[in-house]
Amino acid sequence: MRDFLDEQGYCKVVSQKDVDLIRVNVDDIESTIDKEYLLEKLYRYIDIVNAALEMLGDPKTATKVKQKREELLQLQESLQEARHAIMEFRIQPKTYGLYVKYPRGYEG
């Protein structure tokens, strides 16, 4: 549980900005290492959101969560959509060689 708490003992905050940054990076995936890195980052956020929802369920720890339940549920849904996008992304095989684009009218 300590992984999800900050220095003051409050649950860490996950924002929509964090989810958007992951979604932007999906298009830049070039290898399985990139895909694994994004998934690790994503699962860290999913764990934080799930821990915050659990803390909200307990009256003793509910005061340690800075976000509302509706916001956390919306983030949970967005994170699942981002996870689906990462898992569905197909890595294009590398092509090697020299590709020359000749100007129009060049025949030589």
N, CA, C and O atoms as CSV, one atom per row, in Angstrom:
chain,resi,resn,atom,element,x,y,z
A,1,MET,N,N,0.818,-1.194,0.000
A,1,MET,CA,C,0.000,0.000,0.000
A,1,MET,C,C,0.862,1.260,0.000
A,1,MET,O,O,0.410,2.320,-0.433
A,2,ARG,N,N,2.081,1.155,0.475
A,2,ARG,CA,C,2.957,2.325,0.545
A,2,ARG,C,C,3.327,2.855,-0.832
A,2,ARG,O,O,3.653,4.033,-0.979
A,3,ASP,N,N,3.279,1.988,-1.842
A,3,ASP,CA,C,3.600,2.426,-3.207
A,3,ASP,C,C,2.580,3.422,-3.736
A,3,ASP,O,O,2.873,4.195,-4.648
A,4,PHE,N,N,1.388,3.405,-3.166
A,4,PHE,CA,C,0.312,4.255,-3.657
A,4,PHE,C,C,0.152,5.543,-2.858
A,4,PHE,O,O,-0.682,6.384,-3.194
A,5,LEU,N,N,0.947,5.701,-1.802
A,5,LEU,CA,C,0.824,6.872,-0.941
A,5,LEU,C,C,1.997,7.830,-1.160
A,5,LEU,O,O,3.116,7.410,-1.453
A,6,ASP,N,N,1.716,9.119,-1.011
A,6,ASP,CA,C,2.786,10.110,-1.101
A,6,ASP,C,C,3.410,10.322,0.285
A,6,ASP,O,O,3.116,9.579,1.222
A,7,GLU,N,N,4.268,11.335,0.406
A,7,GLU,CA,C,4.991,11.574,1.655
A,7,GLU,C,C,4.070,11.933,2.823
A,7,GLU,O,O,4.387,11.620,3.970
A,8,GLN,N,N,2.940,12.582,2.552
A,8,GLN,CA,C,2.005,12.990,3.601
A,8,GLN,C,C,1.008,11.889,3.972
A,8,GLN,O,O,0.193,12.073,4.876
A,9,GLY,N,N,1.066,10.759,3.288
A,9,GLY,CA,C,0.153,9.671,3.581
A,9,GLY,C,C,-1.122,9.681,2.759
A,9,GLY,O,O,-2.014,8.863,2.984
A,10,TYR,N,N,-1.216,10.601,1.809
A,10,TYR,CA,C,-2.385,10.663,0.926
A,10,TYR,C,C,-2.142,9.779,-0.299
A,10,TYR,O,O,-1.003,9.547,-0.703
A,11,CYS,N,N,-3.217,9.303,-0.864
A,11,CYS,CA,C,-3.124,8.500,-2.075
A,11,CYS,C,C,-2.628,9.374,-3.229
A,11,CYS,O,O,-3.062,10.516,-3.383
A,12,LYS,N,N,-1.724,8.834,-4.030
A,12,LYS,CA,C,-1.206,9.597,-5.165
A,12,LYS,C,C,-2.337,9.933,-6.130
A,12,LYS,O,O,-3.331,9.213,-6.227
A,13,VAL,N,N,-2.162,11.035,-6.833
A,13,VAL,CA,C,-3.188,11.516,-7.754
A,13,VAL,C,C,-2.805,11.131,-9.181
A,13,VAL,O,O,-1.675,11.356,-9.614
A,14,VAL,N,N,-3.750,10.555,-9.898
A,14,VAL,CA,C,-3.594,10.258,-11.319
A,14,VAL,C,C,-4.535,11.202,-12.061
A,14,VAL,O,O,-5.724,11.271,-11.751
A,15,SER,N,N,-4.004,11.921,-13.029
A,15,SER,CA,C,-4.834,12.874,-13.765
A,15,SER,C,C,-5.088,12.382,-15.187
A,15,SER,O,O,-4.452,11.440,-15.659
A,16,GLN,N,N,-6.005,13.023,-15.839
A,16,GLN,CA,C,-6.293,12.702,-17.240
A,16,GLN,C,C,-5.083,13.004,-18.107
A,16,GLN,O,O,-4.888,12.379,-19.149
A,17,LYS,N,N,-4.281,13.948,-17.685
A,17,LYS,CA,C,-3.050,14.291,-18.417
A,17,LYS,C,C,-2.119,13.081,-18.507
A,17,LYS,O,O,-1.508,12.844,-19.550
A,18,ASP,N,N,-2.010,12.319,-17.425
A,18,ASP,CA,C,-1.169,11.120,-17.427
A,18,ASP,C,C,-1.667,10.101,-18.449
A,18,ASP,O,O,-0.877,9.493,-19.172
A,19,VAL,N,N,-2.971,9.925,-18.498
A,19,VAL,CA,C,-3.564,8.981,-19.446
A,19,VAL,C,C,-3.358,9.470,-20.881
A,19,VAL,O,O,-3.046,8.675,-21.768
A,20,ASP,N,N,-3.529,10.764,-21.111
A,20,ASP,CA,C,-3.352,11.322,-22.449
A,20,ASP,C,C,-1.913,11.176,-22.933
A,20,ASP,O,O,-1.682,10.907,-24.112
A,21,LEU,N,N,-0.953,11.348,-22.042
A,21,LEU,CA,C,0.453,11.197,-22.422
A,21,LEU,C,C,0.757,9.762,-22.843
A,21,LEU,O,O,1.550,9.537,-23.758
A,22,ILE,N,N,0.146,8.816,-22.194
A,22,ILE,CA,C,0.335,7.419,-22.596
A,22,ILE,C,C,-0.292,7.177,-23.957
A,22,ILE,O,O,0.302,6.508,-24.804
A,23,ARG,N,N,-1.485,7.714,-24.177
A,23,ARG,CA,C,-2.155,7.529,-25.475
A,23,ARG,C,C,-1.370,8.144,-26.622
A,23,ARG,O,O,-1.348,7.592,-27.723
A,24,VAL,N,N,-0.731,9.270,-26.380
A,24,VAL,CA,C,0.068,9.917,-27.423
A,24,VAL,C,C,1.273,9.042,-27.766
A,24,VAL,O,O,1.667,8.955,-28.929
A,25,ASN,N,N,1.852,8.400,-26.767
A,25,ASN,CA,C,3.040,7.584,-26.987
A,25,ASN,C,C,2.739,6.256,-27.671
A,25,ASN,O,O,3.663,5.572,-28.110
A,26,VAL,N,N,1.484,5.881,-27.771
A,26,VAL,CA,C,1.140,4.619,-28.432
A,26,VAL,C,C,1.581,4.637,-29.895
A,26,VAL,O,O,2.048,3.620,-30.408
A,27,ASP,N,N,1.443,5.761,-30.562
A,27,ASP,CA,C,1.809,5.837,-31.975
A,27,ASP,C,C,3.318,5.768,-32.199
A,27,ASP,O,O,3.769,5.518,-33.317
A,28,ASP,N,N,4.101,5.988,-31.141
A,28,ASP,CA,C,5.557,5.964,-31.267
A,28,ASP,C,C,6.167,4.603,-30.933
A,28,ASP,O,O,7.390,4.474,-30.877
A,29,ILE,N,N,5.344,3.603,-30.713
A,29,ILE,CA,C,5.861,2.275,-30.381
A,29,ILE,C,C,6.562,1.699,-31.609
A,29,ILE,O,O,5.989,1.624,-32.696
A,30,GLU,N,N,7.821,1.294,-31.406
A,30,GLU,CA,C,8.595,0.708,-32.496
A,30,GLU,C,C,9.036,-0.717,-32.193
A,30,GLU,O,O,9.385,-1.461,-33.109
A,31,SER,N,N,9.027,-1.109,-30.919
A,31,SER,CA,C,9.484,-2.443,-30.547
A,31,SER,C,C,8.680,-2.951,-29.358
A,31,SER,O,O,7.884,-2.223,-28.764
A,32,THR,N,N,8.906,-4.208,-29.029
A,32,THR,CA,C,8.217,-4.773,-27.878
A,32,THR,C,C,8.701,-4.129,-26.581
A,32,THR,O,O,7.959,-4.080,-25.600
A,33,ILE,N,N,9.914,-3.645,-26.570
A,33,ILE,CA,C,10.424,-2.963,-25.375
A,33,ILE,C,C,9.630,-1.687,-25.118
A,33,ILE,O,O,9.290,-1.385,-23.974
A,34,ASP,N,N,9.334,-0.937,-26.178
A,34,ASP,CA,C,8.505,0.266,-26.041
A,34,ASP,C,C,7.116,-0.091,-25.517
A,34,ASP,O,O,6.562,0.599,-24.661
A,35,LYS,N,N,6.576,-1.164,-26.041
A,35,LYS,CA,C,5.246,-1.605,-25.639
A,35,LYS,C,C,5.238,-2.018,-24.159
A,35,LYS,O,O,4.315,-1.678,-23.418
A,36,GLU,N,N,6.270,-2.750,-23.741
A,36,GLU,CA,C,6.370,-3.173,-22.347
A,36,GLU,C,C,6.525,-1.971,-21.419
A,36,GLU,O,O,5.932,-1.946,-20.340
A,37,TYR,N,N,7.305,-0.986,-21.819
A,37,TYR,CA,C,7.501,0.209,-21.001
A,37,TYR,C,C,6.179,0.946,-20.783
A,37,TYR,O,O,5.851,1.337,-19.662
A,38,LEU,N,N,5.431,1.128,-21.861
A,38,LEU,CA,C,4.139,1.812,-21.732
A,38,LEU,C,C,3.164,1.017,-20.874
A,38,LEU,O,O,2.420,1.594,-20.081
A,39,LEU,N,N,3.165,-0.297,-21.029
A,39,LEU,CA,C,2.269,-1.121,-20.225
A,39,LEU,C,C,2.628,-1.067,-18.741
A,39,LEU,O,O,1.740,-1.027,-17.890
A,40,GLU,N,N,3.925,-1.067,-18.427
A,40,GLU,CA,C,4.338,-0.960,-17.026
A,40,GLU,C,C,3.872,0.362,-16.422
A,40,GLU,O,O,3.363,0.406,-15.302
A,41,LYS,N,N,4.055,1.430,-17.182
A,41,LYS,CA,C,3.623,2.751,-16.722
A,41,LYS,C,C,2.107,2.777,-16.539
A,41,LYS,O,O,1.604,3.305,-15.547
A,42,LEU,N,N,1.394,2.213,-17.486
A,42,LEU,CA,C,-0.058,2.174,-17.437
A,42,LEU,C,C,-0.555,1.363,-16.251
A,42,LEU,O,O,-1.469,1.794,-15.548
A,43,TYR,N,N,0.035,0.190,-16.016
A,43,TYR,CA,C,-0.389,-0.646,-14.901
A,43,TYR,C,C,-0.098,0.018,-13.557
A,43,TYR,O,O,-0.825,-0.216,-12.592
A,44,ARG,N,N,0.939,0.834,-13.471
A,44,ARG,CA,C,1.210,1.581,-12.243
A,44,ARG,C,C,0.051,2.538,-11.952
A,44,ARG,O,O,-0.401,2.650,-10.813
A,45,TYR,N,N,-0.425,3.231,-13.003
A,45,TYR,CA,C,-1.561,4.137,-12.832
A,45,TYR,C,C,-2.834,3.370,-12.490
A,45,TYR,O,O,-3.612,3.816,-11.648
A,46,ILE,N,N,-3.055,2.229,-13.128
A,46,ILE,CA,C,-4.236,1.414,-12.837
A,46,ILE,C,C,-4.224,0.965,-11.380
A,46,ILE,O,O,-5.260,0.988,-10.715
A,47,ASP,N,N,-3.055,0.557,-10.881
A,47,ASP,CA,C,-2.953,0.132,-9.486
A,47,ASP,C,C,-3.256,1.274,-8.523
A,47,ASP,O,O,-3.906,1.071,-7.498
A,48,ILE,N,N,-2.785,2.474,-8.852
A,48,ILE,CA,C,-3.052,3.630,-7.991
A,48,ILE,C,C,-4.543,3.936,-7.955
A,48,ILE,O,O,-5.102,4.181,-6.886
A,49,VAL,N,N,-5.186,3.924,-9.113
A,49,VAL,CA,C,-6.626,4.210,-9.174
A,49,VAL,C,C,-7.417,3.143,-8.421
A,49,VAL,O,O,-8.357,3.466,-7.695
A,50,ASN,N,N,-7.048,1.890,-8.587
A,50,ASN,CA,C,-7.754,0.818,-7.876
A,50,ASN,C,C,-7.556,0.939,-6.366
A,50,ASN,O,O,-8.494,0.722,-5.600
A,51,ALA,N,N,-6.355,1.281,-5.938
A,51,ALA,CA,C,-6.100,1.461,-4.511
A,51,ALA,C,C,-6.907,2.632,-3.958
A,51,ALA,O,O,-7.427,2.556,-2.845
A,52,ALA,N,N,-7.013,3.716,-4.730
A,52,ALA,CA,C,-7.799,4.867,-4.286
A,52,ALA,C,C,-9.265,4.508,-4.151
A,52,ALA,O,O,-9.930,4.947,-3.213
A,53,LEU,N,N,-9.777,3.711,-5.081
A,53,LEU,CA,C,-11.177,3.278,-4.984
A,53,LEU,C,C,-11.398,2.392,-3.762
A,53,LEU,O,O,-12.433,2.489,-3.103
A,54,GLU,N,N,-10.429,1.528,-3.458
A,54,GLU,CA,C,-10.539,0.700,-2.258
A,54,GLU,C,C,-10.503,1.557,-1.001
A,54,GLU,O,O,-11.237,1.307,-0.045
A,55,MET,N,N,-9.637,2.573,-1.011
A,55,MET,CA,C,-9.536,3.454,0.152
A,55,MET,C,C,-10.827,4.237,0.358
A,55,MET,O,O,-11.217,4.505,1.494
A,56,LEU,N,N,-11.483,4.600,-0.721
A,56,LEU,CA,C,-12.754,5.308,-0.600
A,56,LEU,C,C,-13.839,4.419,0.000
A,56,LEU,O,O,-14.782,4.916,0.615
A,57,GLY,N,N,-13.711,3.126,-0.175
A,57,GLY,CA,C,-14.690,2.198,0.380
A,57,GLY,C,C,-14.583,2.045,1.887
A,57,GLY,O,O,-15.542,1.628,2.537
A,58,ASP,N,N,-13.429,2.375,2.450
A,58,ASP,CA,C,-13.221,2.275,3.890
A,58,ASP,C,C,-13.328,3.666,4.514
A,58,ASP,O,O,-12.564,4.556,4.140
A,59,PRO,N,N,-14.250,3.880,5.450
A,59,PRO,CA,C,-14.414,5.218,6.036
A,59,PRO,C,C,-13.164,5.751,6.736
A,59,PRO,O,O,-12.978,6.965,6.814
A,60,LYS,N,N,-12.316,4.875,7.242
A,60,LYS,CA,C,-11.103,5.311,7.937
A,60,LYS,C,C,-10.074,5.917,6.979
A,60,LYS,O,O,-9.354,6.848,7.340
A,61,THR,N,N,-10.011,5.389,5.774
A,61,THR,CA,C,-9.002,5.850,4.815
A,61,THR,C,C,-9.574,6.750,3.738
A,61,THR,O,O,-8.827,7.264,2.906
A,62,ALA,N,N,-10.874,6.949,3.734
A,62,ALA,CA,C,-11.502,7.755,2.679
A,62,ALA,C,C,-11.020,9.202,2.683
A,62,ALA,O,O,-11.025,9.858,1.642
A,63,THR,N,N,-10.613,9.692,3.821
A,63,THR,CA,C,-10.136,11.089,3.899
A,63,THR,C,C,-8.747,11.254,3.305
A,63,THR,O,O,-8.297,12.381,3.097
A,64,LYS,N,N,-8.062,10.155,3.030
A,64,LYS,CA,C,-6.712,10.210,2.482
A,64,LYS,C,C,-6.700,10.209,0.951
A,64,LYS,O,O,-5.631,10.181,0.341
A,65,VAL,N,N,-7.870,10.240,0.332
A,65,VAL,CA,C,-7.981,10.261,-1.129
A,65,VAL,C,C,-8.407,11.657,-1.555
A,65,VAL,O,O,-9.408,12.179,-1.065
A,66,LYS,N,N,-7.658,12.259,-2.459
A,66,LYS,CA,C,-7.916,13.636,-2.882
A,66,LYS,C,C,-8.886,13.726,-4.066
A,66,LYS,O,O,-9.358,14.813,-4.396
A,67,GLN,N,N,-9.180,12.602,-4.696
A,67,GLN,CA,C,-10.037,12.616,-5.879
A,67,GLN,C,C,-11.415,12.045,-5.547
A,67,GLN,O,O,-11.580,11.282,-4.596
A,68,LYS,N,N,-12.396,12.438,-6.358
A,68,LYS,CA,C,-13.763,11.952,-6.168
A,68,LYS,C,C,-13.926,10.590,-6.835
A,68,LYS,O,O,-13.185,10.233,-7.750
A,69,ARG,N,N,-14.907,9.847,-6.358
A,69,ARG,CA,C,-15.159,8.508,-6.898
A,69,ARG,C,C,-15.493,8.552,-8.391
A,69,ARG,O,O,-15.023,7.710,-9.157
A,70,GLU,N,N,-16.304,9.535,-8.808
A,70,GLU,CA,C,-16.692,9.635,-10.218
A,70,GLU,C,C,-15.466,9.866,-11.097
A,70,GLU,O,O,-15.342,9.283,-12.174
A,71,GLU,N,N,-14.568,10.720,-10.628
A,71,GLU,CA,C,-13.350,10.994,-11.386
A,71,GLU,C,C,-12.477,9.745,-11.481
A,71,GLU,O,O,-11.905,9.461,-12.533
A,72,LEU,N,N,-12.378,9.008,-10.391
A,72,LEU,CA,C,-11.577,7.787,-10.392
A,72,LEU,C,C,-12.174,6.718,-11.305
A,72,LEU,O,O,-11.442,6.005,-11.992
A,73,LEU,N,N,-13.498,6.608,-11.313
A,73,LEU,CA,C,-14.146,5.639,-12.202
A,73,LEU,C,C,-13.945,6.008,-13.665
A,73,LEU,O,O,-13.747,5.135,-14.510
A,74,GLN,N,N,-13.996,7.312,-13.964
A,74,GLN,CA,C,-13.765,7.767,-15.336
A,74,GLN,C,C,-12.310,7.504,-15.741
A,74,GLN,O,O,-12.043,7.093,-16.870
A,75,LEU,N,N,-11.376,7.740,-14.819
A,75,LEU,CA,C,-9.968,7.455,-15.094
A,75,LEU,C,C,-9.743,5.965,-15.290
A,75,LEU,O,O,-8.956,5.558,-16.145
A,76,GLN,N,N,-10.423,5.159,-14.508
A,76,GLN,CA,C,-10.306,3.716,-14.640
A,76,GLN,C,C,-10.746,3.258,-16.029
A,76,GLN,O,O,-10.105,2.406,-16.644
A,77,GLU,N,N,-11.836,3.828,-16.513
A,77,GLU,CA,C,-12.323,3.501,-17.857
A,77,GLU,C,C,-11.340,3.966,-18.931
A,77,GLU,O,O,-11.073,3.234,-19.884
A,78,SER,N,N,-10.803,5.172,-18.785
A,78,SER,CA,C,-9.834,5.697,-19.749
A,78,SER,C,C,-8.556,4.861,-19.765
A,78,SER,O,O,-7.976,4.622,-20.824
A,79,LEU,N,N,-8.127,4.424,-18.597
A,79,LEU,CA,C,-6.932,3.586,-18.516
A,79,LEU,C,C,-7.156,2.235,-19.193
A,79,LEU,O,O,-6.252,1.709,-19.842
A,80,GLN,N,N,-8.343,1.680,-19.047
A,80,GLN,CA,C,-8.650,0.406,-19.698
A,80,GLN,C,C,-8.683,0.572,-21.224
A,80,GLN,O,O,-8.245,-0.314,-21.957
A,81,GLU,N,N,-9.201,1.705,-21.694
A,81,GLU,CA,C,-9.202,1.973,-23.138
A,81,GLU,C,C,-7.776,2.130,-23.657
A,81,GLU,O,O,-7.450,1.639,-24.738
A,82,ALA,N,N,-6.928,2.811,-22.895
A,82,ALA,CA,C,-5.534,2.973,-23.296
A,82,ALA,C,C,-4.823,1.623,-23.308
A,82,ALA,O,O,-4.021,1.351,-24.200
A,83,ARG,N,N,-5.112,0.785,-22.330
A,83,ARG,CA,C,-4.541,-0.560,-22.288
A,83,ARG,C,C,-4.942,-1.353,-23.524
A,83,ARG,O,O,-4.120,-2.040,-24.131
A,84,HIS,N,N,-6.210,-1.250,-23.886
A,84,HIS,CA,C,-6.697,-1.952,-25.072
A,84,HIS,C,C,-5.976,-1.438,-26.334
A,84,HIS,O,O,-5.610,-2.224,-27.207
A,85,ALA,N,N,-5.780,-0.119,-26.418
A,85,ALA,CA,C,-5.092,0.458,-27.581
A,85,ALA,C,C,-3.656,-0.028,-27.668
A,85,ALA,O,O,-3.163,-0.317,-28.758
A,86,ILE,N,N,-2.982,-0.120,-26.533
A,86,ILE,CA,C,-1.593,-0.591,-26.539
A,86,ILE,C,C,-1.530,-2.055,-26.939
A,86,ILE,O,O,-0.675,-2.448,-27.732
A,87,MET,N,N,-2.427,-2.858,-26.396
A,87,MET,CA,C,-2.408,-4.289,-26.698
A,87,MET,C,C,-2.773,-4.570,-28.146
A,87,MET,O,O,-2.271,-5.533,-28.726
A,88,GLU,N,N,-3.628,-3.761,-28.741
A,88,GLU,CA,C,-4.039,-3.962,-30.126
A,88,GLU,C,C,-3.018,-3.410,-31.128
A,88,GLU,O,O,-3.073,-3.754,-32.308
A,89,PHE,N,N,-2.094,-2.565,-30.679
A,89,PHE,CA,C,-1.135,-1.944,-31.582
A,89,PHE,C,C,-0.202,-3.010,-32.139
A,89,PHE,O,O,0.399,-3.779,-31.389
A,90,ARG,N,N,-0.090,-3.047,-33.446
A,90,ARG,CA,C,0.777,-4.010,-34.123
A,90,ARG,C,C,2.092,-3.326,-34.488
A,90,ARG,O,O,2.110,-2.252,-35.089
A,91,ILE,N,N,3.168,-3.966,-34.116
A,91,ILE,CA,C,4.496,-3.432,-34.407
A,91,ILE,C,C,4.841,-3.784,-35.852
A,91,ILE,O,O,4.805,-4.948,-36.249
A,92,GLN,N,N,5.174,-2.762,-36.622
A,92,GLN,CA,C,5.504,-2.962,-38.028
A,92,GLN,C,C,6.916,-3.546,-38.143
A,92,GLN,O,O,7.828,-3.112,-37.441
A,93,PRO,N,N,7.092,-4.530,-39.030
A,93,PRO,CA,C,8.433,-5.091,-39.196
A,93,PRO,C,C,9.374,-4.049,-39.812
A,93,PRO,O,O,8.967,-3.212,-40.617
A,94,LYS,N,N,10.620,-4.129,-39.411
A,94,LYS,CA,C,11.619,-3.198,-39.934
A,94,LYS,C,C,11.937,-3.564,-41.379
A,94,LYS,O,O,12.074,-4.738,-41.723
A,95,THR,N,N,12.050,-2.545,-42.210
A,95,THR,CA,C,12.472,-2.748,-43.583
A,95,THR,C,C,13.794,-2.028,-43.779
A,95,THR,O,O,13.963,-0.882,-43.362
A,96,TYR,N,N,14.710,-2.706,-44.409
A,96,TYR,CA,C,16.032,-2.142,-44.608
A,96,TYR,C,C,16.268,-1.946,-46.098
A,96,TYR,O,O,15.707,-2.663,-46.928
A,97,GLY,N,N,17.078,-1.000,-46.416
A,97,GLY,CA,C,17.418,-0.747,-47.806
A,97,GLY,C,C,17.444,0.741,-48.077
A,97,GLY,O,O,17.204,1.565,-47.195
A,98,LEU,N,N,17.735,1.052,-49.292
A,98,LEU,CA,C,17.801,2.446,-49.713
A,98,LEU,C,C,16.609,2.714,-50.613
A,98,LEU,O,O,16.447,2.085,-51.659
A,99,TYR,N,N,15.800,3.634,-50.203
A,99,TYR,CA,C,14.628,4.001,-50.977
A,99,TYR,C,C,14.825,5.421,-51.489
A,99,TYR,O,O,14.968,6.365,-50.711
A,100,VAL,N,N,14.829,5.556,-52.819
A,100,VAL,CA,C,15.060,6.840,-53.446
A,100,VAL,C,C,13.775,7.275,-54.130
A,100,VAL,O,O,13.175,6.518,-54.893
A,101,LYS,N,N,13.367,8.485,-53.852
A,101,LYS,CA,C,12.189,9.025,-54.511
A,101,LYS,C,C,12.690,10.025,-55.550
A,101,LYS,O,O,13.266,11.063,-55.222
A,102,TYR,N,N,12.455,9.682,-56.793
A,102,TYR,CA,C,12.915,10.539,-57.889
A,102,TYR,C,C,11.887,11.613,-58.174
A,102,TYR,O,O,10.688,11.382,-58.011
A,103,PRO,N,N,12.336,12.788,-58.597
A,103,PRO,CA,C,11.391,13.849,-58.943
A,103,PRO,C,C,10.621,13.489,-60.206
A,103,PRO,O,O,11.044,12.637,-60.987
A,104,ARG,N,N,9.492,14.149,-60.391
A,104,ARG,CA,C,8.677,13.909,-61.586
A,104,ARG,C,C,9.467,14.238,-62.847
A,104,ARG,O,O,10.221,15.210,-62.905
A,105,GLY,N,N,9.271,13.416,-63.825
A,105,GLY,CA,C,9.909,13.655,-65.103
A,105,GLY,C,C,11.307,13.091,-65.200
A,105,GLY,O,O,11.916,13.133,-66.269
A,106,TYR,N,N,11.823,12.571,-64.120
A,106,TYR,CA,C,13.181,12.024,-64.154
A,106,TYR,C,C,13.104,10.608,-64.658
A,106,TYR,O,O,12.379,9.784,-64.101
A,107,GLU,N,N,13.839,10.318,-65.699
A,107,GLU,CA,C,13.837,8.983,-66.279
A,107,GLU,C,C,15.262,8.516,-66.441
A,107,GLU,O,O,15.749,8.394,-67.566
A,108,GLY,N,N,15.906,8.266,-65.401
A,108,GLY,CA,C,17.276,7.915,-65.643
A,108,GLY,C,C,17.892,7.041,-64.726
A,108,GLY,O,O,19.066,6.706,-64.885
